[in-house]
Amino acid sequence: MSKARRTAAVSGALLCALLTLGACNGSGGGDTGGTGGYDGPGVSGGGVSDDRGGGTGVPAALIGSWSGGSSDGFKSSVYSFYPDGSCRLDIWGVSTVGRFTVEGNQLTISTEGGSQNYLWGIGPQGYLFLNGESYVPFG
């Protein structure tokens, strides 16, 4: 398989995974807490922080790597967010890099395959919630 075809196949697989994740627990209904995002017990929405984030609008609470999205106890997705606004996504064995922005509780991740919006917050036990799915600190 040529490099261009392989790159296209990986990009297509990532886009499908991101769209599937967004469709499963998007803001269109379910138990994500309505228009304000996930509002489970003790979940705080995002916000701008000035103590660890290197870029404008990068909340310190989001910085780091987060594993989750699987009910079988094994990592199926790892999201890594860096102070400069860059990120790395490892979803079901497919890795990609991109950029992210935060506006309140709205997180937008942009990669070569497109952009995906998430409602995000940090739960009372320090877990990251993306569209109602929990992710634990990883690494």
C-alpha positions in Angstrom: 0.0 0.0 0.0 1.4 3.4 -0.9 2.1 6.0 1.7 -0.6 8.3 0.3 -3.2 5.5 0.5 -2.1 4.5 4.0 -2.3 8.1 5.2 -5.8 8.4 3.6 -6.9 5.2 5.2 -5.7 6.2 8.7 -7.2 9.7 8.3 -10.5 8.1 7.2 -10.5 5.7 10.1 -9.8 8.5 12.6 -12.5 10.7 11.2 -15.0 7.8 11.5 -13.9 7.1 15.1 -14.3 10.8 16.0 -17.6 11.1 14.4 -18.8 7.9 16.0 -17.7 9.1 19.4 -19.4 12.4 18.9 -22.6 10.8 17.8 -22.8 8.4 20.7 -22.8 11.1 23.4 -23.2 14.4 21.6 -25.0 17.4 22.8 -28.2 16.4 21.0 -29.8 14.6 23.9 -29.3 11.8 26.3 -28.0 12.4 29.8 -25.3 15.0 29.0 -27.1 17.6 31.1 -28.8 19.7 28.4 -27.4 22.7 26.7 -24.9 23.6 29.4 -22.9 20.4 29.0 -22.5 17.5 31.3 -23.6 18.5 34.8 -23.3 15.3 36.8 -22.6 15.6 40.5 -19.7 17.9 41.2 -18.6 18.3 37.6 -17.1 21.7 36.9 -17.1 23.2 33.5 -13.9 24.2 31.8 -12.5 27.7 32.1 -9.4 29.7 31.4 -6.5 29.1 33.8 -3.4 31.1 34.2 -1.3 28.6 36.3 -0.2 25.9 33.8 -1.6 26.6 30.4 1.0 28.1 28.1 -1.5 29.3 25.5 -4.4 31.7 25.8 -7.5 29.8 26.8 -5.7 26.5 27.7 -7.1 25.4 31.1 -4.6 23.8 33.5 -7.1 21.1 34.5 -7.2 19.8 30.9 -3.4 19.5 30.5 -2.1 15.9 30.6 -3.1 12.5 29.2 -6.5 10.9 29.8 -7.6 7.3 29.2 -11.1 5.9 28.8 -14.0 5.3 26.6 -14.1 1.6 27.3 -16.2 -0.4 29.7 -13.8 -3.4 29.6 -11.2 -1.7 31.7 -8.6 -1.5 28.9 -7.6 1.8 27.3 -9.4 2.3 24.1 -8.8 6.0 23.8 -6.1 8.2 25.2 -6.4 12.0 24.7 -3.2 14.0 25.5 -3.5 17.8 25.8 -0.4 20.1 26.0 0.0 23.7 27.3 0.7 25.0 23.8 -2.7 24.0 22.5 -1.5 20.9 20.7 -2.9 17.4 21.3 -2.4 13.8 20.5 -5.2 11.3 20.1 -4.7 7.5 20.3 -8.1 6.0 19.5 -8.4 2.2 19.1 -4.8 2.0 17.9 -4.9 4.9 15.5 -2.7 7.9 16.5 -3.0 11.4 15.2 -2.0 14.9 16.3 -3.8 18.2 16.1 -4.7 21.4 17.9 -7.4 22.2 20.4 -9.3 25.2 21.6 -11.5 25.8 24.7 -14.4 28.2 25.1 -15.9 27.6 28.6 -17.2 24.0 28.5 -16.8 23.7 24.7 -13.7 21.8 23.6 -12.8 21.7 19.9 -10.2 19.3 18.6 -8.9 19.9 15.0 -6.9 17.3 13.2 -6.0 16.6 9.6 -9.3 14.6 9.4 -11.5 17.5 10.5 -12.8 19.1 13.7 -14.8 17.6 16.6 -16.6 19.5 19.3 -17.0 18.1 22.9 -18.7 19.3 26.0 -16.1 18.9 28.7 -15.6 19.2 32.5 -13.6 17.8 35.4 -15.5 15.6 37.8 -15.2 15.5 41.6 -12.7 12.6 41.5 -10.5 14.4 39.0 -11.9 12.6 36.0 -12.2 14.3 32.6 -15.7 14.1 31.1 -16.0 14.5 27.3 -19.7 14.4 26.2 -20.5 12.5 29.4 -17.9 9.8 28.9 -15.3 9.6 31.8 -11.5 9.5 31.3 -9.0 9.0 34.0 -5.5 10.5 34.2 -3.1 8.3 32.2 0.6 7.9 32.4 
